[in-house]
Structure formats: C-alpha cells, structure tokens
Amino acid sequence: MKNSFKIFSAFIFLIALSIAFSAFRAEAPKAAALTSLWYEYDGSGSITDASNYDLLASQPSGEEEAAAICEGNQEICVIQAPEGSSGKPATFDGTMTTEISDAQTNHVESANVKLRQE
C-alpha cells in the first residue's frame, strides 16, 4: 500500500511539474513580414496576373518616386506587392487584384498601384 501511495504521489508530482514548466515555454517565432517591392507591368497579358510584372532594377524610395517613373496613357505602370521569386511578385490575393482593377477602370492611382500619366 505504501508503494502504491509513493508511486501515485510521484505521478502527481510529475504532472504538476510538467504543467508548471509548460507555462514558461518559449513563444513560437512569428512569421516574418513579407517585403513589398515595386514591379513594372510588362504590357502583356492580364494586369491582375503577377507573372506579367517584372521587378524594377532600381527601387523607388516611395510612392511619389514610383509615380514619377510612369509616362504615357492611363494604364497600369507599376505596382507595389509582396516579393515573390525570380523577379516576379507573389501571387496576388483578392485585395490586390481588386486594387489593380479599380485603378485601371477608374483611372485613379492607389498607394500600391501607379498609372502611366498622359
């Protein structure tokens, strides 16, 4: 009977100890934020297809500098989007697709979409 009590006590102690230590576990690392870069529309295919944009060799320092790159008619010129691979942006989510389409349709730039100016 004494052995059963000792085993039971040791078991309870180990459970309490594991609960106490689990409260002090290191927090899981958070995912790194995606880097947004500027890409130029190559003029071919859909404006909402990320594969039709190429990374600008020289990144603008901000929105105004990005807008100054664009000359011509009011079509999509450059976009700011999360970095993908091989010089292309990451696949566009619904928000980015809508932002690009709205800029083209309404001829109004946004923070992430710049049009060629007439």
C-alpha positions as CSV (number, residue, x, y, z in Angstrom):
1,M,0.0,0.0,0.0
2,K,2.9,2.3,0.8
3,N,4.5,1.7,-2.6
4,S,1.2,2.5,-4.3
5,F,1.0,5.8,-2.5
6,K,4.6,6.7,-3.3
7,I,4.0,5.9,-7.0
8,F,0.8,7.9,-7.0
9,S,2.5,10.8,-5.3
10,A,5.4,10.7,-7.7
11,F,2.9,10.6,-10.6
12,I,1.0,13.7,-9.3
13,F,4.3,15.5,-8.7
14,L,5.5,14.9,-12.3
15,I,2.1,16.1,-13.7
16,A,2.3,19.3,-11.6
17,L,5.9,19.8,-12.6
18,S,5.1,19.4,-16.3
19,I,2.2,21.9,-16.0
20,A,4.5,24.4,-14.2
21,F,7.2,24.1,-16.9
22,S,4.8,24.3,-19.8
23,A,3.7,27.8,-18.5
24,F,7.2,29.1,-19.2
25,R,7.8,27.6,-22.7
26,A,9.3,29.9,-25.2
27,E,6.9,31.6,-27.5
28,A,6.8,30.3,-31.1
29,P,8.6,32.6,-33.5
30,K,6.3,34.8,-35.6
31,A,6.3,34.6,-39.3
32,A,8.4,37.2,-41.0
33,A,6.5,40.1,-42.7
34,L,6.6,39.9,-46.4
35,T,8.8,42.5,-48.1
36,S,6.9,44.7,-50.6
37,L,8.8,45.8,-53.7
38,W,7.9,47.8,-56.9
39,Y,7.2,45.9,-60.1
40,E,6.5,47.2,-63.6
41,Y,3.7,45.8,-65.8
42,D,5.3,44.3,-68.9
43,G,2.3,45.2,-71.1
44,S,1.4,41.6,-71.9
45,G,-1.5,39.6,-70.6
46,S,-3.8,40.3,-67.7
47,I,-3.0,43.2,-65.4
48,T,-4.1,41.1,-62.5
49,D,-1.6,38.2,-63.2
50,A,1.5,38.6,-61.1
51,S,3.6,36.8,-63.8
52,N,3.1,39.9,-66.1
53,Y,5.2,42.1,-63.8
54,D,8.9,42.5,-63.5
55,L,11.0,43.7,-60.6
56,L,12.2,47.3,-61.0
57,A,16.1,47.2,-61.1
58,S,16.2,50.4,-59.1
59,Q,13.5,50.5,-56.3
60,P,11.8,53.9,-55.9
61,S,12.2,55.4,-52.4
62,G,8.4,56.0,-52.1
63,E,5.1,56.4,-53.7
64,E,5.9,59.8,-55.4
65,E,9.1,58.5,-56.9
66,A,7.2,55.4,-58.1
67,A,4.6,57.6,-59.8
68,A,7.3,59.7,-61.5
69,I,8.6,56.6,-63.4
70,C,5.3,56.3,-65.4
71,E,4.7,58.2,-68.6
72,G,2.2,57.6,-71.3
73,N,-1.5,56.8,-71.2
74,Q,-3.5,56.0,-68.0
75,E,-2.8,52.3,-67.9
76,I,-1.1,50.3,-65.2
77,C,2.5,51.1,-64.9
78,V,4.0,50.0,-61.6
79,I,2.7,48.2,-58.5
80,Q,4.0,47.6,-55.0
81,A,3.4,44.0,-54.0
82,P,4.9,41.3,-51.7
83,E,8.1,39.8,-53.0
84,G,7.8,36.5,-54.9
85,S,10.5,34.7,-56.7
86,S,12.5,35.1,-59.9
87,G,11.9,38.8,-60.1
88,K,8.1,38.4,-60.0
89,P,5.7,39.5,-57.3
90,A,4.0,36.9,-55.1
91,T,0.7,35.7,-56.5
92,F,-1.9,38.4,-56.0
93,D,-4.6,38.0,-53.4
94,G,-8.2,39.2,-53.9
95,T,-7.4,42.6,-52.4
96,M,-4.5,43.3,-54.7
97,T,-6.4,42.1,-57.8
98,T,-9.3,44.5,-56.9
99,E,-6.9,47.4,-56.3
100,I,-5.3,46.9,-59.7
101,S,-8.6,46.5,-61.5
102,D,-10.2,49.6,-59.8
103,A,-7.1,51.7,-60.6
104,Q,-7.3,50.7,-64.3
105,T,-11.1,51.1,-64.5
106,N,-11.5,54.3,-62.6
107,H,-8.1,55.9,-63.7
108,V,-7.3,56.5,-60.1
109,E,-4.0,55.6,-58.5
110,S,-3.7,54.0,-55.1
111,A,-0.8,53.6,-52.7
112,N,0.2,50.4,-54.4
113,V,-0.8,51.0,-58.0
114,K,0.6,53.8,-60.2
115,L,-0.7,54.6,-63.7
116,R,1.1,55.9,-66.7
117,Q,0.3,59.6,-66.9
118,E,-0.9,61.4,-70.0
